[in-house]
Structure formats: C-alpha cells, structure tokens
Amino acid sequence: MPLSPGLIGESSSTSSSAMLNPPTLDTESLRPLKMLSPIDEKPKANFKGNATGQVTWMSLPRKDQLFILFIGRLVDFLQVASLQAYVFYQLKSFDDSLSSTQVARQAGLLQGCFTGAQVLTAILWGKAADASWCGRKWVLVIGLGGTAISCLGYGFATTFFWAAFWRSFGGAINGTVGIIRTMIAEITKEKKYQSRAFLLLPMSFNVAGILGPVMGGLLAEPQMTLPRIFGENAPLGFKWLQAYPFALPSLINALLLSISTLITFFFLEEASAIESHLYPSRQPSEHRVADLFTSKERKGKFDIGLHLGSRLKAFVTRSRPHDGYSQIAYDWQDTSVQMSTIEPDHQKELSEKTVPVQENRVLPFTRLWTRNVVFTLLTGAFYDFHLGAFTNIWSLFLSTPRYLSSEVQTSPSEKRSLPLLFTGGLGMPASTVGLATSILGVLGMVLQIFLYPPVQARLGTIRSFQWLLPLFPVAYFIAPYIAILPSGTQAPEPASGFLIWSGIIIVLLFQVTARTFTLPASIILLNNCSPHPSVLGTIHGLGQSVSAGFRTVGPVVGGWWYGFGLDIGMVAWGWWLTAAMSAVACLTALGMHEGSGHEIFLEGERDDDD
C-alpha cells in the first residue's frame, strides 16, 4: 500500500523507491498550521472562474447549496412582505373603533413581536447550530417548518392577542437568518466570491418584496379583490373565507414554507460536509482547525434527509442512489487509513504537534472589542432601526385616510400650515398598497442586475457602503410630501394620478438604491470585522442580536412616532425622526474599515506565516 503523499516525504509517483527505503517524515508537515481566517483566500476549491479570471454567477461554488439557502430566505421573508399590504385593514377588522393612530401603534407592536422573539432565542439557536447533536441544517428545518405553523395560526386569528401570539411563536422558532448568512460565508471563503454570493440575500429580499405585497394585497379579502374566483357563487367561494377574510395569504405562505422545509431536509448538506467537498486536499488537522470556528464536527454522520433525498432523486431520474450519508470519502480521509503503515510512535508525534497548538489559540472576549467591531455594530444598530421603521411607516402611510379639505374638517389636528404642518396619508386599499410596496422589489432587482456589479467592483465594499448611505435620509425626508401632491381623485378617495405615482417611485428609487448597495456590504463588513478567526461565531452572534433587536425596536418606535404625528397634525414627524436616525448611521459608518478577519495575532501565530 503506497504511503500518503501529504505526510510522507515521497510522492505517489515514486512508490517503488518508497517500498525499498524506510519512510521518512516530512518536517514541514509537522509545523503548526496557520489559523484559517473567516474569509480565507488560500485554500483552492475545485472550481474556476471564466477564462479572464472574472467571477461570474456560474463560477460560484456549490450553486446547488446556495440555491437551497436562497429559496429558504426567499419564502421566509415572503411571509413578512405579504403582511405589509393588509396589516392596517386586518387590525381594523379586529376592532372597528380603532383610530388610525391606534392602528399604527398596534401595527408596530405586531411587527416587533416577530423580531423581538428572534432576539430572545437567537443565542439558543446559534448554540444548537454549533452543536454536534443538531447542526445548521436542522436549525433551518425547524425554523422554516415552525414558521409555516405560525402562518397557519396567524391566518385564523380574530383578535390582536392571538395575532401577536402567533407572530411571536414564529419569531421564537425562526433562527434562519444568521444561519443562512453563516453558511454562505462558509461556502464562499474566498473574498472574490463574496460580492456575488452575499448578493443572494438582498436578491431574495427583493424577489419577496415583489411577490409578497402583491400576493397579500390580492388574496386578503379575496371576495372583494377577486370576486370571480372567490365570490359567493364562484368556484372557490368557500364560507370560511367570509369568516376569515385575511387567512388566504397566510395559507399560501404556510404552503411555500413547507415546501422549502422539505427541500432543505432532503437536499441541504451540513456545513462541514460542504467544506470538505470544496477543499478535499486539506489534511485532517486542517479540517479540525476549521471546525473550531464553524460548527461542531459532524463529518461521517448518517443524514436521514440526504438518504431519502438521494433515493427520491434516483427514483425520479432512474439512477442508482448514493449510500445516504452526509459525506462521501475524500482524499484526506483516505490518508488516515494509510497512516496505519506508520509506526505508532510517529502517529503520536504527529498528534502532539498539530491539534493541541490550535485549540489554545482563542481570542479572549475582552480583546474582541476593537474600534472597527464597535463602529460596525453601532452602525448596524442604526441601520437596522431605520430599515425596520421604514417598513412599518411606509405601509401605514399608504393606508392612512387622506387629508380632508377645510370644509369638512373634524379635528383641529387636521389644520395645515405648509411646509411643515400637514397630515393624512394616501388612503390606498390593500391591493394598491401591495402594488406600491412591490415597486421596492422591482427597482431592487433591476439595480442588482445592471448597476450593482460594476459600481461595487469600482468602489469596493467599504466605499459603496459609506457613499450610498446618505440616500436613506434623503428618501425619508421627502416621503411625506407625497401626501400633498396633486391627485387625480378627491379625498377621501384613494390618491392616484401621475404625480402621486411619480413621487412614490422617486422615494423608493432613493431608498432601494441605498439598500441594494449597503445591505450586502453590511454583511460582508460584519463578516470581516472579526479581529481573529476564533471569535467569528461570536461576531456573527453579536451582529444577529443587534440586528434583530433594532429591527424589533424600529417598527414599534416608528409606529409610535407616526401615530403621534397624526395626533398633532404633522404626518412628517415619524418620517423625519427616522431620517435623523439614518443620518446618524452615516456618521458612525465613517469610523468603519474593511477588515481582514485576522487583525489580532496571538502568540506563535506570526511564526506560522514564515
């Protein structure tokens, strides 16, 4: 049996001479291994770009796994996006006596329930994802499946309490966002693939932003929006739709989430198995070092989902199924068998000189808080706050009844004093709100396909993030003025006409352009601000906690600001305070820089670079 070329000085091509001479250990292989950075450019995967070396979508590693993660994030956000179109009218149906101010506050609380519950359970799901008894895959399966159940419960809720309960349940069981980000980072360790791979997250956001509001707007109260299909005498005019007019969008979301759950269960691989597939030439100790900073070692464990998925695929394609294990044998695994030809003393010497050195190299928590980490988390806090506030305020603004002329005013708070004191929204129905909100996704997709790649390649990650952030306060500042643009209809009819829709498109163009460039950049900058590979998981956990926390506070506070503005006759109050928060994010972003993921070297690590 030939000796392993990775650990024996002779290569496999000289196996005949190796059999005549006793094996000699290569001293270079006994040197401590360099710690892998979170986005490591040194390991070479089994894939290449195009002939010019430019990274394309087709050159991304493990496109099948990235596609599964994309689908999971898409349907996960779809259930959030569809809710925005009809939440105002659903809350009004719970209690007709509620004023627009009260509905605005309840809408903020309802959206905050989901992300707030995510904050409370994020650490637990993160630990489960790192544990050998669970892993990243099962966290995704449980999260997607549990969210499907919450959609079923929410669809049949008839009071605010039960609506809030099911949204809280869905958030508590949903730990998918941070896990999907982490798995994308683990699949695309080389920096050249980051701009493409991390673009999948905002792309799923935009696709869901197109489909979700339209679906929610059309399927909420379907007897009114689609009477030929769901009317009283129509083919699908079921009586339960009359009792639960807002259930249909949630049922569709539950179905899509269930399908994504099955796809994940049958075909998604655990992170460690994906890494071994991408980097089969690594030595066993290199994989153990990498596992210290990703998930616990799950290599070689039987995966019932992959086993059934393999058989299902074989049945459909009529090919021979695989053995069903989560990982097949790779070159580095064969090395451990061939090492049995080496004397036990040499094996003991190898184990003593490789693994123990790595296990002690963990950055203390007190040294984690570098200037870049602090500013990255601080900027992320304000960033997620104003994104959450905008999501709530925008849907409320579109649904709020329009300002009535002075002849029919009923409240002193409705008096106008331009350009600061004016009130009222656009008074749009749920179907039109869905259409107006879906413009976010349409613009985002166009910008991502045609504008993002060349601009990001020219500016780079940090500059595109810092330079595009100021578009947010501009969008939020001018947004309330849409309410005073000339409309083709008289109040209280829904606002419409060329100027109204032009104003909507201009505001969304500013907001979506900023989001298209800054959202993927924020993920990359968080990933690379880690001062040491050993705390990468901690950085992701902190980032997820900050993100979920401020996306919880944003809609709640934004709803209260908006409601207070309606009370004082100043609808711009909530908009302009949100603009101020986004301006603060622009200032804190100036303290950030794009890190390398390994800026602090512990004792003995620099010697490994020689």
C-alpha positions in Angstrom: 0.0 0.0 0.0 1.5 3.4 -1.0 2.2 5.9 1.7 0.2 9.1 1.8 1.9 11.8 -0.1 0.6 14.5 2.2 2.5 13.2 5.2 5.4 11.2 3.7 8.3 12.9 2.0 8.0 10.9 -1.2 5.1 11.3 -3.7 2.9 8.6 -5.0 4.8 8.6 -8.3 7.9 7.2 -6.5 6.1 4.5 -4.7 8.5 1.8 -6.0 11.5 3.5 -4.3 9.4 4.1 -1.2 9.0 0.3 -0.8 12.8 -0.2 -0.8 13.6 2.6 1.6 12.1 3.2 5.1 9.6 6.0 5.1 10.8 9.4 6.4 8.5 12.1 7.9 8.4 15.5 6.2 9.3 18.0 8.9 7.3 20.7 7.1 4.1 18.8 7.7 4.8 18.9 11.5 4.8 22.7 11.6 1.7 24.2 13.4 -0.9 25.1 10.8 -1.8 28.7 10.2 -5.2 29.6 11.6 -7.9 29.9 9.0 -9.4 33.3 8.6 -13.2 33.6 8.3 -12.9 34.5 4.6 -9.7 32.6 3.7 -8.2 33.2 0.3 -5.6 30.5 0.4 -7.5 27.2 0.1 -8.2 26.4 -3.5 -11.5 24.9 -4.3 -12.4 22.6 -7.1 -13.9 25.3 -9.3 -12.6 28.1 -11.5 -13.9 31.4 -12.9 -14.1 32.2 -16.6 -11.1 32.5 -18.9 -10.3 36.0 -17.8 -10.4 35.2 -14.1 -13.5 37.3 -13.5 -16.0 35.9 -11.0 -19.4 35.1 -12.5 -22.6 33.5 -11.2 -21.6 30.3 -12.8 -18.2 30.2 -11.1 -19.7 30.3 -7.6 -19.0 27.2 -5.5 -21.8 24.8 -4.6 -24.5 26.5 -6.5 -27.0 23.8 -5.5 -26.5 24.6 -1.8 -26.6 28.3 -2.4 -29.9 27.9 -4.3 -31.4 26.0 -1.4 -30.4 28.8 1.0 -31.7 31.4 -1.4 -35.1 29.6 -1.5 -35.2 29.4 2.3 -34.5 33.1 2.7 -37.0 34.0 0.0 -40.0 32.2 1.4 -39.0 33.3 5.0 -39.2 37.0 4.0 -42.2 36.4 1.7 -44.4 35.9 4.8 -43.2 39.2 6.2 -43.6 41.1 3.0 -47.1 39.9 2.2 -48.3 41.1 5.7 -47.3 44.7 5.0 -50.0 45.1 2.3 -53.0 44.3 4.5 -52.0 44.6 8.2 -53.7 48.0 8.5 -57.1 46.6 7.4 -56.7 43.4 9.3 -56.2 45.3 12.6 -59.2 47.5 11.8 -61.3 44.3 11.3 -60.4 43.1 14.8 -61.9 46.4 16.2 -63.7 48.9 14.0 -63.5 51.5 16.8 -59.7 51.9 16.5 -58.4 55.2 15.1 -55.6 55.4 12.6 -53.2 56.4 15.4 -54.1 53.3 17.4 -53.8 51.0 14.4 -50.3 52.5 13.7 -49.2 51.6 17.2 -50.7 48.1 17.0 -49.0 47.5 13.6 -45.6 48.4 15.1 -46.1 46.1 18.0 -47.3 43.3 15.7 -44.2 43.6 13.6 -42.0 43.9 16.6 -43.3 40.6 18.1 -41.7 38.6 15.4 -38.2 40.1 15.5 -38.4 40.6 19.3 -38.9 36.9 19.8 -36.0 36.2 17.5 -33.8 38.3 19.8 -34.7 36.1 22.8 -33.9 32.8 21.0 -31.1 33.8 18.7 -28.3 32.7 21.0 -30.1 29.4 21.7 -30.5 28.6 18.0 -26.9 29.7 17.4 -25.6 27.2 20.0 -27.9 24.5 18.6 -26.4 25.2 15.1 -22.9 24.7 16.5 -23.8 21.6 18.5 -23.0 18.1 17.2 -26.5 16.8 18.2 -28.2 19.4 16.0 -26.2 21.4 13.4 -27.1 24.2 10.9 -29.3 22.1 8.7 -31.7 21.1 11.5 -32.0 24.7 12.7 -33.1 25.7 9.2 -35.6 22.8 9.0 -37.1 23.6 12.4 -37.2 27.3 11.7 -38.9 27.0 8.3 -41.3 24.4 9.4 -42.2 26.2 12.6 -42.8 29.4 10.8 -45.2 27.6 8.5 -47.2 26.5 11.5 -47.2 30.1 12.8 -48.6 31.3 9.5 -51.5 28.9 9.8 -52.3 30.1 13.3 -52.0 33.8 12.3 -54.3 33.4 9.3 -57.1 32.3 11.5 -56.5 34.8 14.3 -59.6 37.0 15.1 -58.1 39.2 17.9 -54.9 41.2 18.3 -53.8 39.0 21.1 -53.8 35.8 19.0 -52.3 37.6 16.1 -49.4 38.8 18.3 -49.1 35.3 19.9 -48.6 33.6 16.5 -46.2 36.2 15.3 -44.2 35.8 18.5 -44.2 32.0 18.1 -43.0 32.3 14.5 -40.1 34.6 15.6 -39.1 32.5 18.5 -38.8 29.3 16.4 -37.2 31.1 13.4 -33.4 31.2 13.7 -32.8 31.1 10.0 -31.3 34.5 9.1 -28.0 34.2 10.9 -27.6 30.5 10.0 -28.1 31.2 6.3 -25.6 34.1 6.4 -23.0 31.9 8.2 -23.5 29.0 5.7 -23.0 31.3 2.7 -19.8 32.6 4.4 -18.6 29.0 4.9 -19.3 28.1 1.3 -17.6 31.2 -0.2 -14.5 31.5 1.9 -12.5 33.3 -0.8 -13.1 37.1 -0.9 -13.5 37.2 -4.7 -16.8 35.3 -4.4 -18.3 37.4 -1.6 -19.9 40.2 -3.6 -21.8 37.7 -5.7 -22.7 35.2 -3.0 -23.8 37.7 -0.4 -25.9 39.4 -3.1 -28.2 36.4 -2.9 -29.6 37.7 0.4 -30.8 41.1 -0.8 -31.9 39.5 -4.1 -34.2 37.1 -2.1 -35.4 40.2 -0.2 -36.3 42.0 -3.5 -38.0 39.0 -5.1 -40.1 38.6 -1.9 -40.6 42.3 -1.9 -42.2 42.0 -5.4 -44.3 38.9 -4.9 -45.2 39.3 -1.2 -47.1 42.6 -1.2 -48.9 41.8 -4.5 -49.9 38.4 -3.1 -51.0 39.8 0.2 -53.0 42.7 -1.4 -54.8 40.4 -3.9 -55.6 37.5 -1.6 -56.6 39.5 1.5 -60.4 39.8 1.5 -60.5 37.8 -1.8 -64.2 38.1 -2.2 -63.7 41.8 -2.8 -60.5 41.7 -4.8 -61.1 38.6 -6.9 -64.9 38.1 -6.8 -65.0 35.9 -9.9 -62.8 33.3 -8.2 -63.7 33.7 -4.5 -67.1 35.4 -4.7 -70.2 33.9 -3.0 -71.2 31.9 -6.1 -67.7 31.4 -7.5 -65.9 28.1 -7.8 -63.7 28.8 -4.7 -66.3 30.9 -2.8 -65.9 29.0 0.5 -67.8 30.1 3.5 -64.7 30.0 5.7 -63.2 32.8 3.6 -66.0 35.0 4.7 -65.3 34.3 8.4 -61.5 34.6 7.9 -61.0 37.1 5.1 -57.3 37.5 5.8 -56.4 33.8 6.0 -55.6 33.0 2.4 -52.2 34.9 2.2 -51.1 33.1 5.3 -52.2 29.7 4.0 -50.1 30.3 0.8 -47.1 31.3 2.9 -47.5 28.2 5.0 -47.5 26.0 1.9 -44.4 27.7 0.4 -42.6 27.4 3.8 -43.5 23.7 4.0 -42.1 23.1 0.5 -38.9 24.9 1.4 -38.7 22.8 4.6 -38.8 19.6 2.6 -36.2 20.8 0.1 -33.9 21.7 3.0 -34.5 18.4 4.7 -33.9 16.3 1.6 -31.0 18.1 -0.1 -29.2 20.6 2.1 -25.8 19.4 3.4 -24.3 20.2 6.8 -21.7 23.0 6.7 -18.7 20.7 7.5 -19.6 18.3 4.7 -19.8 21.2 2.2 -16.4 22.5 3.3 -14.8 19.1 2.8 -16.3 18.9 -0.7 -14.9 22.2 -1.6 -11.4 21.6 -0.1 -10.7 17.9 -0.3 -7.0 18.4 -0.4 -6.7 19.6 3.2 -5.1 17.5 5.7 -7.3 16.1 8.5 -5.9 18.5 11.1 -6.7 21.4 8.8 -10.4 20.4 8.9 -10.3 20.1 12.6 -8.9 23.6 12.9 -11.6 25.0 10.6 -14.2 23.2 12.7 -13.1 25.1 15.7 -14.5 28.2 14.1 -17.6 26.9 12.4 -19.9 24.1 13.5 -19.1 21.1 15.6 -17.7 18.2 13.7 -20.4 16.2 12.1 -18.5 14.5 9.4 -19.4 10.9 8.5 -22.7 11.1 10.4 -25.7 9.5 8.8 -28.2 12.0 7.5 -31.7 10.5 7.1 -32.8 13.5 5.0 -29.9 13.2 2.4 -30.5 9.5 2.4 -34.2 9.9 1.5 -33.4 12.7 -0.9 -30.8 10.6 -2.7 -33.4 7.8 -3.1 -36.0 10.3 -4.3 -33.7 11.8 -6.8 -32.7 8.3 -8.0 -36.4 7.4 -8.4 -37.1 10.5 -10.5 -34.0 10.2 -12.6 -34.0 6.3 -12.5 -30.3 6.3 -11.5 -28.5 4.5 -8.7 -28.9 6.1 -5.3 -26.0 7.1 -3.1 -25.4 5.5 0.3 -27.3 8.3 2.0 -24.5 9.5 4.3 -23.9 13.2 4.6 -20.4 12.9 3.3 -18.5 10.6 0.9 -14.9 9.6 1.2 -12.4 12.3 0.2 -8.7 12.2 -0.4 -7.9 13.5 3.1 -10.0 10.8 4.7 -8.0 8.1 2.9 -4.9 9.5 4.5 -6.0 8.4 7.9 -6.2 4.8 6.7 -2.9 4.8 5.0 -1.2 6.3 8.1 -1.7 2.9 9.7 1.5 1.8 7.9 3.5 4.4 10.0 4.8 3.3 13.3 2.7 4.3 16.4 5.4 6.5 17.7 5.3 8.6 14.6 1.5 8.8 14.8 1.7 10.0 18.5 4.3 12.6 17.5 2.0 14.0 14.7 -1.0 14.3 17.0 1.1 16.1 19.7 2.5 18.6 17.2 -0.6 19.7 15.4 -4.0 19.8 17.1 -3.2 21.0 20.7 -1.4 24.1 19.4 -4.6 25.2 17.6 -7.0 24.6 20.5 -5.3 27.1 22.7 -5.5 30.0 20.2 -8.8 31.6 21.1 -9.0 35.3 21.4 -10.3 36.4 24.9 -13.7 38.1 24.8 -12.3 41.3 26.3 -10.0 41.7 23.3 -12.8 41.3 20.8 -14.0 44.9 21.1 -11.7 46.6 18.6 -12.6 50.0 17.2 -13.8 48.5 14.0 -16.0 46.0 15.7 -17.6 48.7 17.9 -18.3 51.0 14.9 -19.6 48.1 12.7 -22.1 47.0 15.4 -23.1 50.6 16.2 -23.7 51.4 12.5 -25.6 48.2 12.1 -27.9 49.2 15.0 -28.9 52.5 13.5 -29.1 50.9 10.0 -31.5 48.1 11.1 -33.5 50.5 13.2 -34.4 52.8 10.3 -35.0 49.9 7.9 -37.5 48.4 10.3 -39.1 51.8 11.0 -39.5 52.5 7.2 -41.1 49.1 6.6 -43.9 49.9 9.1 -44.3 53.6 8.4 -44.5 53.1 4.6 -47.3 50.6 4.7 -49.2 52.8 7.2 -48.7 55.9 5.2 -50.1 54.3 2.1 -53.2 53.1 4.0 -53.9 56.1 6.2 -57.0 58.1 5.1 -56.3 61.2 3.1 -56.5 64.8 4.4 -60.0 66.3 4.1 -60.5 69.9 3.0 -61.2 72.6 5.5 -65.0 72.5 4.8 -65.3 69.0 6.2 -62.5 69.0 8.9 -63.5 67.2 12.1 -60.4 67.8 14.2 -58.0 70.7 15.0 -55.1 68.4 14.3 -56.0 68.3 10.6 -55.2 72.0 10.0 -52.4 72.6 7.5 -49.5 75.0 7.7 -47.2 74.1 4.9 -44.4 73.2 4.5 -44.1 71.6 8.0 -47.6 71.0 9.4 -49.7 68.8 7.2 -51.3 65.4 7.8 -53.0 62.5 6.1 -51.8 59.6 4.0 -52.7 58.2 0.6 -55.8 56.2 1.6 -55.0 53.3 -0.7 -56.8 49.9 -0.4 -54.8 46.7 0.4 -54.5 45.7 -3.3 -53.0 49.1 -4.2 -50.8 49.1 -1.1 -49.4 45.8 -2.3 -48.7 47.1 -5.8 -47.0 50.3 -4.4 -44.9 48.2 -2.0 -43.9 45.7 -4.7 -42.1 48.6 -6.5 -39.4 48.2 -3.9 -38.6 44.8 -5.1 -38.9 45.6 -8.8 -36.4 48.5 -8.5 -34.2 46.4 -6.3 -33.9 43.6 -8.9 -33.2 46.0 -11.7 -30.5 47.8 -9.8 -28.9 44.5 -8.6 -28.6 43.1 -12.1 -27.5 46.1 -14.0 -26.0 48.7 -11.6 -24.7 46.9 -8.5 -21.9 44.7 -10.1 -20.0 47.4 -12.0 -20.4 50.1 -9.3 -19.4 47.7 -6.5 -16.4 46.5 -8.5 -15.2 50.0 -9.0 -15.9 51.4 -5.5 -15.3 48.4 -3.3 -17.2 47.2 -0.3 -16.5 49.9 2.2 -16.8 52.9 -0.1 -20.0 51.7 -1.7 -21.4 51.3 1.9 -20.3 54.7 3.1 -21.2 56.7 -0.1 -24.7 55.3 -0.6 -25.9 55.5 3.0 -26.8 59.3 2.6 -29.6 58.3 0.2 -31.6 57.0 3.1 -32.2 60.3 4.9 -33.0 62.0 1.6 -35.7 59.4 0.8 -37.2 59.6 4.3 -37.2 63.4 4.3 -39.2 63.8 1.1 -41.5 60.8 1.5 -44.3 62.6 3.5 -44.6 65.3 0.8 -46.3 62.7 -1.5 -49.4 63.4 0.6 -49.7 67.0 -0.6 -49.0 66.3 -4.3 -52.0 66.9 -6.7 -54.1 63.8 -7.1 -56.5 62.8 -9.8 -59.2 62.0 -7.2 -60.8 63.9 -4.4 -60.5 62.9 -0.8 -61.5 60.6 0.8 -61.0 58.5 -2.4 -57.5 56.8 -2.7 -54.8 59.1 -4.0 -53.8 58.4 -7.6 -52.5 60.1 -10.7 -49.2 60.7 -12.5 -47.7 63.0 -9.8 -48.6 60.7 -7.0 -47.1 57.6 -8.6 -44.0 59.7 -9.7 -43.5 60.7 -6.1 -43.8 57.1 -4.9 -41.3 55.9 -7.5 -38.8 58.7 -6.7 -38.8 58.0 -3.0 -38.5 54.3 -3.5 -35.7 54.8 -6.0 -33.6 56.6 -3.4 -34.4 54.0 -0.7 -33.9 50.9 -2.8 -30.7 52.2 -4.4 -29.2 52.8 -1.0 -30.4 49.4 0.3 -29.2 47.5 -2.8 -25.6 48.6 -2.2 -25.5 48.8 1.6 -27.3 45.6 2.6 -24.8 43.1 1.1 -21.9 45.3 2.0 -23.1 45.4 5.7 -23.0 41.6 5.8 -19.5 41.4 4.3 -18.2 44.1 6.6 -19.6 42.4 9.7 -18.0 39.1 8.5 -14.6 40.7 8.0 -14.5 42.9 11.1 -13.8 39.9 13.2 -10.3 40.5 14.8 -9.5 36.8 15.0 -10.9 33.6 13.4 -11.7 32.1 16.8 -14.3 34.8 17.5 -16.0 34.8 14.1 -19.0 32.9 15.5 -19.2 35.4 18.4 -19.1 38.3 15.9 -22.0 36.8 13.9 -23.9 36.2 17.1 -23.5 39.8 18.3 -24.4 41.1 14.8 -27.5 38.9 14.7 -28.6 40.1 18.2 -28.0 43.7 17.3 -29.8 43.4 14.0 -32.9 41.5 15.4 -33.0 43.8 18.4 -33.1 47.1 16.5 -35.4 45.7 13.8 -37.7 45.0 16.7 -37.4 48.4 18.1 -37.6 50.2 14.7 -41.2 49.2 13.7 -42.5 49.8 17.3 -40.9 53.2 17.7 -41.6 54.1 14.1 -45.3 53.3 14.6 -45.5 55.4 17.8 -43.7 58.3 16.0 -46.1 58.1 13.1 -49.2 57.9 15.3 -48.0 60.8 17.4 -47.5 62.8 14.2 -51.1 62.1 13.2 -52.3 63.3 16.6 -50.5 66.7 16.3 -51.4 67.1 12.6 -47.8 66.5 11.4 -47.6 63.3 9.4 -43.9 64.0 8.6 -43.0 63.7 12.3 -42.3 59.9 12.1 -40.6 60.3 8.7 -38.2 63.0 9.8 -37.2 61.3 13.0 -36.4 58.1 11.0 -34.4 60.3 8.6 -32.4 61.6 11.6 -31.6 58.0 12.7 -30.4 57.1 9.2 -28.2 60.2 9.2 -26.6 59.1 12.5 -25.8 55.8 10.7 -24.0 57.8 8.0 -21.8 59.4 10.7 -20.9 56.2 12.6 -20.1 54.4 9.3 -17.1 56.8 8.8 -15.4 55.0 11.7 -15.5 51.6 9.9 -13.0 50.0 7.7 -13.0 46.7 5.8 -11.1 44.2 8.0 -9.2 41.1 7.0 -10.8 38.8 9.6 -7.5 38.3 11.3 -6.1 41.6 12.6 -5.0 40.3 16.0 -2.3 37.6 16.1 -1.9 35.5 19.2 1.4 34.2 20.5 3.1 32.0 17.9 0.8 32.7 15.0 3.1 35.1 13.2 5.8 32.4 13.2 3.4 30.2 11.2 3.4 32.7 8.3 7.2 32.2 7.7 
